[in-house]
Each structure stands twice: as structure tokens, then as C-alpha cells.
Amino acid sequence: MSLPKEPRQLMINLMYLVLTALLAMNVSSEILNAFKIIGKSIVRSNNAAEVRNTAVSADFQEYIDNPKTQEEKRKKVSDALLLANQVNDKTKSLITILQGYKDQIVQAAGGLVENGEIRRIDDLDAGTKVMIEEKNGPKMLQELKTFKDEIAGLVPSNDSIMVGAGIGNNKVIYDQLPLTFDMEKTDLNPDGDWSFGNFHMSPSIANVTLIDKYISDVRSCQTIALDNIWSLATGEHHKEVHTTPRPFNDYIIMVSADNSFVLPGEKYHARVVMGAYNKKLNNLSFVVNGKTITPVDGVADFTDIAPTTPGPRNVTVTASFNDTIAGTKTVQRRTIQLEKPAQYFVGEAQASIALDKMNVLYVGLDNPITFAVSGIPGGNVSYTSDNCNLTKAAGVNKYTVAVTKPGGTASISLKGKRADGIEQTFGPFTYRIKRVPPPYPSIAGKSGGAIGANELKVQEAVFAKLIDFVYELDFPVVSFTMTLQPKRGEAEEASSNTMYLTGPKANPSIAALMAKIKINDRVYFENIRAKAPDGIRNIGSVNFIINN
């Protein structure tokens, strides 16, 4: 793989490389904002390259039209112009295709807002959908490879005749072109798939900036091809439209933190770099919260011990470095400061368990709970319990609790592993154990009193109801006895092993008594038993006087 020789392309490649590395560590707002800034810088650079290459192409025609040009040389440059036009046409065609991929990713990320920025710059699915699921990534890779082959093949092998060398026949030029396609193999990408490595689960702003970077590579290929064709045709090196002795003009400080929420005594760790990145930047140093740090390969490691007082803590950064004034050989010492301090939050070491119903565990029920420890991810929290069993439910750290022994209390303790590897224990949290309160029997929505004969005769069953309880529970009645005391005559009694008073499911003897009910009779429903979560319960009786 060859490194680009021109400062502009080297700067772009280095900036994108460091941003991608930081992205793998932490997708922070600072890094997303840095992608926006670098992306705009790349677009401006691409526009400048387009202007430069257009000027080079115009110089071919100007050379041909110059009356002082010798006829032999005019014929040679005319042939070279045909090659240059092919280079320009292929460049324009490929950039249009790449711009189309950008537009698709932008649309998948919600389109553009009024200020022209992507609506969801942190969208991790847009690039994956467009470039991997819709298979545009392999197409883009093949288009870039074809372009590199064709552009190298358009440059003549020597200055004897202005005819392209042909695909695969100009290795010298091919090796100079900055387009590279190597992809490192990782655990997530064991095959080194180019599309997966570049676009999988990467923010939309990073995807768009990457394509802009490839557009920049394409423009650089165009520049190299045009310059070589010009030199071979005229015997001269083309004059540079823009010259600058330094690799970049704009700078930004970026702070990438491992974690933005720490506990007292826990380490806050951040990496601080320059946005327009150059690891060989002369005499670069950072001052972070008053502490001078000398970076290694342009990256400074900063560690801060969180104070005991909870609350936000700012991280201020100043960078100093030697820089060459554009257009001169004069070196000056520059100092710039992070515009907005980075910030992390110091929290208190607290834990809580939230019962989804109420602060009591009920016998016989699956009591839903959710627990968490502040500052510790859910996957790093474990528990122990006494007098209860926990069963995993759907959701992060959601469980159901079943009491193992009625009466007394149950307890749950939590253990969490912090980001710095230290384990911390919380609890035990103790809870009262209670039985579900008894329901009351009901017939016709009443618990007794006066009722009409016809109203009672049409009732289907005896019900058990629970008033104002946090759980929605059913208490099916399993048995009862019924006594009919007429105004005159002997009382009659019947038993039932179901809840039904009438209908095909009712005990025949119960149905017969229900049919005999008359005005001024008394009806007693006693020994009513219902099935509760903790077993069969006797829930009382319902007594009626037939008043009409």
C-alpha cells in the first residue's frame, strides 16, 4: 500500500483514520461533531481539487491553441487531451455514483434538516441498511477498483506516443494512486469484509464522511493522472495551483472518555487529540485541567480521580504546537483551547430495587421486581436472596420473586462490578411477606340483603371478588351450601362442588332449590370456598330476603 504524497490527501487520510479509531472507543457528541467538521473540510478540499483539475484540463487546450507551440508538440498534446478528457469523464461518473450512495444513507437517516445537516447523525442503521443489506458496499468497492485500474491504464507508459498503457500495464502509476482497499480482520469481521468493516453499525455522519474521503481519493487519482499525462506530453511538470507548506489549516481538540459517569474514588479516563490530526506535529503538548501532558504519537492519556462530592466535573484542554504560517517558511508557536469543556458526572454509590406493584412480597404470587445499581451496567449486577426465589423475566434486570416460606421477611442483596473492575455490594434489602387478602362472596353484585325473586333466579353463579388490590387476580369458587327457608314450611338444603347456581353446569339439587324461591322466603349461601394463590379459603356467606 502506498501513502499519498500530496499534503492534502495525507491530511485527509490521517484525520479520518484517527476519527475512526476514536469512534471504535466511544461514540460521543464531540466525536460526532468532529466528523461534521472534518467532513466539511474534506468537501471544501474536494471542491478545491476539482477547481485545480479543471484548470489543468484547460491548460491542455491553451497549450494547443498557443501559436508558438510547435506542430509536433501540438499533435502530441492534442492526443494527451483525449486521454485527459477520459480521465475527467471517468472521475465525474464515479463521483456521481458515490454521491448517490451518500444521498441514500442521508435519506435512511431521516434526510436533511433546514441547516443542511443530517437529521440523525448518530443513526447506526442507515449505513448498514444501504451499504450492506442492500449490497451497495460490494458494488462501491468494485467501482473503485475498476476506476483505479482504468485511470492507471489511461496514463502512457512513456513519452514517445500519447496512448494509454492499458489496464494492468502501468504499475508505476497504479502504485501512486491513493485508493486502497485493505481491510483488517477482526473478531467481528474475521474475513476482512470491506463493506462490513467500513459501514456496519457506524453512525451515518461517519459513513457520509467516509464516502467523502473516497471522493477525495478519486480526485487525487484524477490529479496524479492529469499531471503525469501533462508531463509526458509537454516534458514539463505542471505548475501547482495551490501550495502550502503545512499539512492542514484548521484544528479541533477532541476528548474521548471511556465513561462519563463515575463513582467516588473511581477513575475517569479520557483521550485527548487534535481533530486535524498529525501524529508528527512538532512539539505538541496538552494542558488538561492544569496538568501538562506530552502525547505519544499525537494522543494524550488523561486520568482524573473523581472527587467525593457528587456533581458535574469539567475537563478543560489547551493545546500548544509549532505551526508553519501558510505560504511562508516562518514557524510560530500556536495555542488553542477546547471551545466547550468536556464533562463527566460524579454520582453517589447508591442502589435501589423497585417493586413493580408495591413494597410487599405476597405468598403464592410471582411478584415482579426491577433492580439496578447507579453507574453500573445491568449486565454487571448479580444478586443473592433469602426466603425467596428469583426467576428472570423479560427486560434488563427484571425478575419475578416467589416467596419460599409464608410469614416473616425475605431479603435480596446486590453486587455490581464498576467500570474500573472493583466489585461493590449493596443491601440486603428486606421485604415483608404477606398473604393475599381474602375476597368477599358476591351474587348479583351484592353481598346480601333484600333482592327480588326473579332477579335471584336468573343469577348464574357465586363469585369471589377482591376490592382495591394491586394485582388482578381470579378467585374461582369451588363449593358452597344453599339453604332455602320458605315463609311457611321446613327448610331445604343442597350442596354444590361448583360455582354455578343455574344452567347446565349447576348441581341439579341447587337448580331445583333456585326454582322454588318465592316472595318472603329467606335464602342462605354458606361455607363458600374459593381457590386463592396460597390454597383453598372459606370466604364466608351471602344471605338474602326475597322482597318481591
C-alpha positions as CSV (number, residue, x, y, z in Angstrom):
1,M,0.0,0.0,0.0
2,S,1.4,3.4,-0.9
3,L,1.0,6.5,1.1
4,P,-0.3,9.6,-0.7
5,K,2.5,12.1,-1.4
6,E,0.5,15.3,-1.6
7,P,-0.1,17.0,1.8
8,R,-3.9,17.5,1.2
9,Q,-4.5,13.8,0.7
10,L,-2.2,12.8,3.6
11,M,-4.1,15.1,5.9
12,I,-7.5,13.8,4.9
13,N,-6.4,10.2,5.4
14,L,-4.8,10.8,8.8
15,M,-7.9,12.8,10.0
16,Y,-10.3,10.1,9.0
17,L,-8.1,7.4,10.5
18,V,-8.0,9.0,13.9
19,L,-11.7,9.7,14.0
20,T,-12.5,6.1,13.1
21,A,-10.2,4.9,15.8
22,L,-11.9,7.2,18.4
23,L,-15.3,6.1,17.1
24,A,-14.5,2.5,18.0
25,M,-13.7,3.6,21.5
26,N,-16.8,5.8,22.2
27,V,-19.5,7.4,20.1
28,S,-19.6,10.8,21.9
29,S,-21.1,14.0,20.8
30,E,-17.7,15.6,20.5
31,I,-16.6,12.9,18.0
32,L,-19.8,13.1,16.0
33,N,-19.3,16.9,15.8
34,A,-15.7,16.3,14.8
35,F,-16.9,14.2,11.9
36,K,-19.1,17.1,10.8
37,I,-16.2,19.5,10.9
38,I,-13.8,17.1,9.2
39,G,-16.4,16.2,6.6
40,K,-16.9,19.9,5.8
41,S,-13.2,20.3,5.5
42,I,-13.0,17.3,3.1
43,V,-15.8,18.7,1.0
44,R,-14.0,22.1,0.8
45,S,-10.8,20.3,-0.1
46,N,-12.6,18.3,-2.8
47,N,-14.1,21.4,-4.3
48,A,-10.6,23.0,-4.4
49,A,-9.2,19.9,-6.1
50,E,-12.0,20.0,-8.6
51,V,-11.1,23.6,-9.4
52,R,-7.4,22.7,-9.7
53,N,-8.0,19.7,-12.0
54,T,-10.4,21.8,-14.2
55,A,-7.6,24.4,-14.6
56,V,-5.1,21.6,-15.6
57,S,-7.5,20.3,-18.2
58,A,-7.9,23.9,-19.6
59,D,-4.2,24.2,-19.8
60,F,-4.0,21.4,-22.3
61,Q,-6.3,23.4,-24.7
62,E,-4.4,26.6,-24.0
63,Y,-1.2,24.8,-24.9
64,I,-2.7,23.5,-28.1
65,D,-4.1,27.0,-29.1
66,N,-0.8,28.8,-28.4
67,P,0.5,29.9,-31.8
68,K,4.1,29.5,-30.5
69,T,3.6,25.7,-30.0
70,Q,5.4,23.5,-32.4
71,E,3.2,21.4,-34.7
72,E,4.7,18.2,-33.5
73,K,4.2,19.1,-29.9
74,R,0.6,20.4,-30.7
75,K,-0.3,17.0,-32.1
76,K,1.2,15.2,-29.0
77,V,-0.7,17.4,-26.6
78,S,-3.9,17.0,-28.6
79,D,-3.6,13.3,-28.2
80,A,-2.9,13.8,-24.5
81,L,-6.0,15.9,-24.1
82,L,-8.1,13.0,-25.3
83,L,-6.7,10.9,-22.5
84,A,-7.2,13.7,-20.0
85,N,-10.9,14.0,-21.1
86,Q,-11.3,10.3,-20.5
87,V,-9.8,10.7,-17.0
88,N,-12.2,13.6,-16.3
89,D,-15.2,11.7,-17.6
90,K,-14.5,8.6,-15.5
91,T,-13.8,10.7,-12.5
92,K,-17.1,12.7,-12.9
93,S,-19.1,9.5,-13.4
94,L,-17.7,7.7,-10.3
95,I,-18.2,10.8,-8.1
96,T,-21.8,11.0,-9.2
97,I,-22.2,7.3,-8.2
98,L,-20.5,7.9,-4.8
99,Q,-22.7,10.9,-4.2
100,G,-25.7,8.7,-4.9
101,Y,-24.6,6.4,-2.1
102,K,-24.2,9.3,0.2
103,D,-27.8,10.6,-0.6
104,Q,-29.2,7.1,0.1
105,I,-27.6,7.0,3.5
106,V,-28.7,10.5,4.3
107,Q,-32.3,9.6,3.4
108,A,-32.1,6.4,5.5
109,A,-31.0,8.6,8.4
110,G,-34.0,10.9,8.2
111,G,-32.9,13.3,5.4
112,L,-31.5,16.8,5.9
113,V,-32.8,19.4,8.3
114,E,-33.1,23.1,7.5
115,N,-29.4,23.9,8.1
116,G,-28.4,21.2,5.7
117,E,-27.1,18.7,8.3
118,I,-28.2,15.1,8.6
119,R,-31.3,14.7,10.8
120,R,-29.9,11.7,12.7
121,I,-26.1,11.9,12.5
122,D,-25.8,9.1,15.1
123,D,-28.0,6.7,13.2
124,L,-26.2,3.3,13.3
125,D,-28.6,1.5,11.0
126,A,-28.6,3.8,7.9
127,G,-25.2,2.8,6.5
128,T,-25.7,-0.8,7.4
129,K,-29.0,-0.9,5.5
130,V,-27.9,0.9,2.4
131,M,-24.4,-0.4,2.0
132,I,-24.6,-4.0,3.5
133,E,-28.2,-5.2,3.5
134,E,-28.9,-3.6,0.1
135,K,-25.5,-4.8,-1.1
136,N,-24.3,-1.3,-2.3
137,G,-21.0,-1.8,-0.4
138,P,-19.6,-4.5,-2.7
139,K,-20.8,-2.5,-5.7
140,M,-19.0,0.6,-4.5
141,L,-15.8,-1.5,-3.8
142,Q,-15.9,-2.9,-7.3
143,E,-16.5,0.5,-8.9
144,L,-13.5,2.0,-7.0
145,K,-11.2,-0.9,-8.1
146,T,-12.4,-0.6,-11.7
147,F,-11.7,3.1,-11.6
148,K,-8.2,2.7,-10.2
149,D,-7.4,0.1,-12.9
150,E,-8.8,2.3,-15.7
151,I,-7.2,5.6,-14.6
152,A,-3.8,4.0,-14.3
153,G,-4.3,2.4,-17.7
154,L,-5.0,5.8,-19.3
155,V,-1.6,7.2,-18.5
156,P,1.0,6.4,-21.2
157,S,4.0,4.2,-20.3
158,N,6.4,6.7,-21.8
159,D,6.5,10.0,-23.7
160,S,7.0,8.5,-27.2
161,I,3.3,8.3,-28.0
162,M,0.2,9.6,-26.2
163,V,-1.7,6.3,-26.0
164,G,-2.9,4.9,-22.7
165,A,-0.8,2.0,-21.4
166,G,-3.9,-0.1,-20.9
167,I,-5.3,-1.8,-17.7
168,G,-2.6,-3.6,-15.8
169,N,0.3,-2.2,-17.9
170,N,1.3,0.9,-15.9
171,K,2.2,-0.4,-12.4
172,V,4.2,2.7,-11.6
173,I,1.2,4.9,-11.8
174,Y,-1.1,2.3,-10.2
175,D,1.1,2.2,-7.1
176,Q,1.0,6.0,-6.9
177,L,-2.8,6.2,-6.8
178,P,-4.1,6.6,-3.2
179,L,-7.1,4.3,-3.5
180,T,-6.5,1.3,-1.2
181,F,-8.9,-1.5,-0.3
182,D,-7.2,-3.5,2.5
183,M,-9.4,-4.3,5.5
184,E,-8.1,-5.6,8.8
185,K,-9.5,-8.9,10.0
186,T,-11.1,-8.7,13.5
187,D,-13.2,-10.9,15.7
188,L,-16.3,-9.2,14.4
189,N,-15.1,-9.2,10.8
190,P,-13.0,-12.4,10.6
191,D,-13.0,-12.4,6.8
192,G,-11.9,-8.8,6.5
193,D,-15.0,-7.9,4.6
194,W,-14.6,-4.3,3.2
195,S,-18.3,-3.4,3.3
196,F,-18.7,-4.7,6.9
197,G,-15.6,-3.1,8.2
198,N,-16.5,0.3,6.7
199,F,-20.2,0.6,7.2
200,H,-21.5,-1.9,9.7
201,M,-23.1,-0.2,12.8
202,S,-21.3,3.1,12.1
203,P,-23.0,6.5,12.6
204,S,-24.5,8.0,9.4
205,I,-22.2,11.0,9.7
206,A,-19.1,8.7,9.7
207,N,-20.5,6.8,6.7
208,V,-21.0,10.0,4.7
209,T,-17.6,11.3,5.8
210,L,-16.0,8.1,4.6
211,I,-17.6,8.4,1.2
212,D,-16.4,12.0,1.0
213,K,-12.9,10.7,1.8
214,Y,-13.1,8.2,-1.1
215,I,-14.3,11.1,-3.3
216,S,-11.1,12.9,-2.2
217,D,-9.1,9.8,-3.1
218,V,-10.8,9.7,-6.5
219,R,-10.0,13.4,-7.0
220,S,-6.3,12.7,-6.1
221,C,-6.2,9.9,-8.6
222,Q,-7.5,12.3,-11.2
223,T,-4.8,14.8,-10.2
224,I,-2.0,12.3,-10.5
225,A,-3.2,11.0,-13.8
226,L,-3.6,14.5,-15.3
227,D,-0.2,15.7,-14.0
228,N,1.5,12.6,-15.5
229,I,-0.2,12.9,-18.8
230,W,0.7,16.6,-18.9
231,S,4.4,15.9,-18.1
232,L,4.7,13.1,-20.7
233,A,3.1,15.3,-23.4
234,T,4.9,18.6,-22.7
235,G,8.0,17.5,-21.0
236,E,7.2,19.9,-18.2
237,H,5.9,19.5,-14.6
238,H,2.6,21.2,-14.2
239,K,2.5,24.3,-12.1
240,E,0.7,23.9,-8.8
241,V,-2.5,25.9,-8.4
242,H,-2.3,25.9,-4.6
243,T,0.8,25.5,-2.5
244,T,1.1,25.3,1.3
245,P,4.0,24.0,3.4
246,R,1.8,22.7,6.2
247,P,-0.4,19.6,6.1
248,F,-3.6,21.3,7.4
249,N,-5.1,24.7,8.3
250,D,-7.9,24.1,10.8
251,Y,-7.6,22.3,14.2
252,I,-10.0,21.0,16.8
253,I,-9.4,19.4,20.1
254,M,-11.4,16.1,20.8
255,V,-11.8,14.4,24.2
256,S,-13.0,10.8,24.1
257,A,-13.9,9.4,27.5
258,D,-14.2,5.8,28.5
259,N,-17.1,6.7,30.7
260,S,-19.0,9.9,31.5
261,F,-20.5,8.7,34.9
262,V,-18.1,7.7,37.7
263,L,-18.4,6.9,41.4
264,P,-16.4,8.5,44.1
265,G,-12.9,7.1,44.1
266,E,-13.3,5.6,40.6
267,K,-11.0,6.7,37.7
268,Y,-12.2,9.0,34.9
269,H,-10.2,8.2,31.8
270,A,-10.2,10.2,28.6
271,R,-8.1,10.5,25.4
272,V,-7.4,14.0,24.0
273,V,-6.3,14.5,20.4
274,M,-6.2,17.2,17.7
275,G,-9.0,17.0,15.2
276,A,-6.9,17.9,12.2
277,Y,-4.6,15.1,13.2
278,N,-0.9,14.7,12.5
279,K,1.0,12.4,14.9
280,K,4.3,14.1,13.8
281,L,3.1,17.6,14.8
282,N,6.1,19.4,16.1
283,N,6.3,20.0,19.9
284,L,2.7,19.2,20.6
285,S,1.6,19.3,24.2
286,F,-1.7,19.4,26.1
287,V,-2.7,21.1,29.3
288,V,-5.7,19.2,30.8
289,N,-7.2,20.7,33.9
290,G,-3.9,22.4,34.6
291,K,-1.8,19.3,34.1
292,T,0.7,19.3,31.2
293,I,0.7,16.0,29.2
294,T,3.1,15.1,26.4
295,P,1.3,13.0,23.9
296,V,2.6,9.8,22.4
297,D,2.0,9.7,18.6
298,G,-0.3,12.6,19.0
299,V,-2.6,11.1,21.6
300,A,-2.6,12.2,25.3
301,D,-3.9,9.9,28.0
302,F,-5.5,11.8,30.9
303,T,-6.6,10.3,34.2
304,D,-8.6,12.0,36.9
305,I,-9.6,10.7,40.3
306,A,-13.3,11.5,40.9
307,P,-13.8,13.7,44.0
308,T,-16.0,12.7,46.9
309,T,-18.5,15.4,46.1
310,P,-21.2,14.4,43.7
311,G,-22.0,16.5,40.6
312,P,-20.6,17.5,37.2
313,R,-16.9,18.0,36.7
314,N,-15.4,19.9,33.8
315,V,-12.3,18.9,31.7
316,T,-10.6,21.9,30.1
317,V,-8.0,21.4,27.4
318,T,-5.4,23.6,25.9
319,A,-3.1,22.5,23.0
320,S,0.3,24.1,22.1
321,F,2.3,23.3,19.0
322,N,4.6,24.7,16.3
323,D,3.0,25.6,13.1
324,T,4.2,27.0,9.8
325,I,2.4,30.1,8.5
326,A,0.7,29.3,5.2
327,G,2.7,30.4,2.2
328,T,5.9,31.1,4.2
329,K,8.7,29.2,5.9
330,T,8.1,31.0,9.2
331,V,7.3,28.8,12.2
332,Q,5.1,30.2,15.0
333,R,4.0,28.8,18.4
334,R,0.2,28.4,18.4
335,T,-2.1,27.7,21.4
336,I,-5.7,26.8,21.0
337,Q,-8.3,25.8,23.6
338,L,-11.2,23.4,23.7
339,E,-14.2,25.6,23.0
340,K,-16.6,23.8,25.3
341,P,-15.2,21.9,28.3
342,A,-15.8,18.1,28.3
343,Q,-17.8,16.9,31.2
344,Y,-18.3,13.9,33.3
345,F,-20.7,13.4,36.3
346,V,-19.7,12.1,39.7
347,G,-22.6,10.2,41.2
348,E,-23.2,8.7,44.6
349,A,-22.8,4.9,45.1
350,Q,-26.4,4.0,45.6
351,A,-28.6,1.0,44.7
352,S,-32.3,0.6,44.6
353,I,-34.9,-2.2,43.9
354,A,-38.2,-1.0,42.5
355,L,-41.1,-3.4,43.1
356,D,-43.4,-3.1,40.2
357,K,-46.6,-3.5,42.3
358,M,-45.8,-2.4,45.9
359,N,-43.2,-2.8,48.7
360,V,-44.5,-6.2,49.9
361,L,-43.9,-9.8,48.7
362,Y,-47.2,-11.8,48.6
363,V,-47.3,-15.5,49.2
364,G,-48.2,-17.6,46.2
365,L,-47.7,-14.8,43.6
366,D,-45.0,-14.1,41.1
367,N,-44.0,-10.6,42.4
368,P,-42.4,-8.6,39.6
369,I,-39.3,-6.5,40.5
370,T,-36.7,-4.5,38.7
371,F,-33.3,-3.6,40.3
372,A,-30.4,-1.5,39.2
373,V,-27.2,0.0,40.6
374,S,-26.3,3.6,39.6
375,G,-23.2,3.8,37.5
376,I,-23.0,0.1,36.8
377,P,-24.3,-1.6,33.6
378,G,-27.2,-4.1,34.1
379,G,-25.0,-7.0,32.9
380,N,-22.6,-6.4,35.7
381,V,-25.2,-6.8,38.5
382,S,-25.8,-10.0,40.4
383,Y,-27.9,-10.9,43.4
384,T,-28.4,-13.3,46.3
385,S,-31.7,-13.9,48.1
386,D,-33.1,-15.3,51.4
387,N,-36.6,-16.9,51.8
388,C,-37.4,-16.2,48.2
389,N,-36.5,-17.3,44.7
390,L,-36.0,-15.0,41.7
391,T,-36.8,-16.0,38.1
392,K,-35.6,-14.0,35.1
393,A,-38.3,-12.0,33.3
394,A,-38.2,-10.1,30.0
395,G,-36.1,-6.9,30.2
396,V,-32.9,-5.8,31.8
397,N,-32.6,-6.9,35.4
398,K,-36.3,-7.7,35.6
399,Y,-37.3,-10.7,37.7
400,T,-40.3,-12.3,39.4
401,V,-40.0,-13.2,43.1
402,A,-41.7,-16.2,44.7
403,V,-41.7,-16.5,48.5
404,T,-40.5,-19.8,49.8
405,K,-41.9,-19.7,53.3
406,P,-45.0,-17.8,54.5
407,G,-44.6,-15.3,57.3
408,G,-41.7,-13.2,58.4
409,T,-39.5,-11.4,55.8
410,A,-37.5,-12.0,52.7
411,S,-34.3,-10.2,51.6
412,I,-32.3,-9.6,48.4
413,S,-28.7,-8.4,48.2
414,L,-27.0,-6.9,45.1
415,K,-23.4,-7.0,43.9
416,G,-22.1,-4.8,41.0
417,K,-18.8,-4.6,39.2
418,R,-17.8,-1.0,38.4
419,A,-16.1,0.2,35.2
420,D,-12.7,0.1,37.0
421,G,-13.2,-3.6,37.9
422,I,-14.0,-3.1,41.6
423,E,-16.9,-5.0,43.0
424,Q,-19.3,-3.3,45.4
425,T,-22.1,-4.9,47.5
426,F,-25.5,-3.3,48.3
427,G,-28.1,-4.4,50.7
428,P,-29.6,-6.6,52.0
429,F,-33.0,-5.1,51.1
430,T,-35.7,-6.6,53.4
431,Y,-39.4,-7.0,52.5
432,R,-42.4,-8.1,54.4
433,I,-44.2,-11.3,53.5
434,K,-48.0,-11.1,53.4
435,R,-50.8,-13.3,52.3
436,V,-53.2,-12.1,49.6
437,P,-56.2,-10.5,51.5
438,P,-59.4,-12.6,51.4
439,P,-62.0,-11.9,48.8
440,Y,-65.7,-11.4,49.6
441,P,-68.5,-13.6,48.1
442,S,-71.0,-11.9,45.8
443,I,-74.2,-12.9,44.0
444,A,-75.9,-10.5,41.6
445,G,-73.2,-8.0,42.6
446,K,-74.5,-8.0,46.2
447,S,-73.1,-9.3,49.5
448,G,-76.6,-9.9,51.0
449,G,-79.8,-8.0,51.9
450,A,-83.1,-7.7,50.0
451,I,-83.4,-9.0,46.5
452,G,-86.3,-9.8,44.1
453,A,-87.2,-13.5,43.5
454,N,-86.9,-13.2,39.7
455,E,-83.5,-11.3,40.0
456,L,-82.0,-14.1,42.1
457,K,-83.4,-16.9,40.0
458,V,-81.5,-15.7,36.9
459,Q,-78.1,-15.5,38.5
460,E,-75.5,-17.8,37.0
461,A,-73.0,-18.3,39.8
462,V,-71.5,-17.3,43.1
463,F,-68.4,-15.1,42.7
464,A,-65.5,-14.1,44.9
465,K,-64.2,-10.6,44.5
466,L,-61.2,-8.7,45.8
467,I,-61.6,-4.9,46.3
468,D,-58.7,-2.4,45.8
469,F,-55.9,-4.9,45.4
470,V,-52.8,-4.1,43.3
471,Y,-53.0,-7.4,41.4
472,E,-55.7,-8.5,39.0
473,L,-56.5,-12.0,40.5
474,D,-59.2,-14.6,40.0
475,F,-60.7,-16.5,42.9
476,P,-62.8,-19.2,41.4
477,V,-65.5,-20.5,43.9
478,V,-65.1,-24.3,44.2
479,S,-68.0,-25.2,46.6
480,F,-70.9,-23.8,48.8
481,T,-74.1,-24.9,50.5
482,M,-77.5,-23.4,49.9
483,T,-80.4,-23.3,52.3
484,L,-84.0,-22.2,51.3
485,Q,-86.2,-21.2,54.3
486,P,-89.7,-20.6,53.0
487,K,-92.1,-18.3,54.9
488,R,-94.1,-21.4,55.8
489,G,-92.8,-24.9,55.9
490,E,-89.5,-26.8,56.5
491,A,-86.1,-25.5,55.3
492,E,-84.4,-27.3,52.4
493,E,-80.6,-27.6,51.9
494,A,-78.3,-28.6,49.0
495,S,-74.6,-28.6,48.3
496,S,-72.5,-27.8,45.2
497,N,-68.9,-28.5,44.2
498,T,-69.0,-25.8,41.5
499,M,-69.7,-22.1,41.5
500,Y,-72.9,-22.4,39.4
501,L,-76.4,-21.7,40.6
502,T,-78.3,-22.2,37.3
503,G,-77.6,-23.6,33.9
504,P,-76.2,-26.9,32.7
505,K,-73.1,-26.7,34.9
506,A,-75.1,-26.2,38.1
507,N,-75.7,-29.1,40.6
508,P,-79.3,-30.3,40.0
509,S,-80.3,-30.0,43.6
510,I,-79.1,-26.4,43.7
511,A,-81.0,-25.6,40.5
512,A,-84.2,-27.2,42.0
513,L,-84.0,-25.0,45.1
514,M,-83.4,-21.9,43.0
515,A,-86.6,-22.6,41.0
516,K,-88.6,-22.8,44.3
517,I,-87.7,-19.3,45.6
518,K,-90.8,-17.1,46.4
519,I,-91.6,-13.7,47.9
520,N,-90.8,-13.5,51.7
521,D,-88.5,-16.6,51.6
522,R,-85.0,-16.4,53.0
523,V,-82.0,-17.9,51.1
524,Y,-78.7,-18.7,52.7
525,F,-75.4,-19.3,50.7
526,E,-72.9,-20.5,53.3
527,N,-69.5,-22.3,53.6
528,I,-68.5,-20.6,50.3
529,R,-64.9,-21.8,49.5
530,A,-62.7,-20.2,46.8
531,K,-59.3,-21.0,45.3
532,A,-56.7,-18.4,46.4
533,P,-53.0,-18.2,45.3
534,D,-51.9,-19.9,48.6
535,G,-54.7,-22.5,48.7
536,I,-58.4,-23.0,49.3
537,R,-60.1,-20.5,51.6
538,N,-63.5,-20.2,53.2
539,I,-64.7,-16.7,52.3
540,G,-68.0,-16.5,54.3
541,S,-71.6,-16.4,53.3
542,V,-74.3,-14.4,51.5
543,N,-77.9,-14.2,52.9
544,F,-80.9,-12.8,51.1
545,I,-84.5,-11.8,52.0
546,I,-86.9,-12.1,49.0
547,N,-88.8,-8.9,49.0
548,N,-90.8,-9.1,45.8
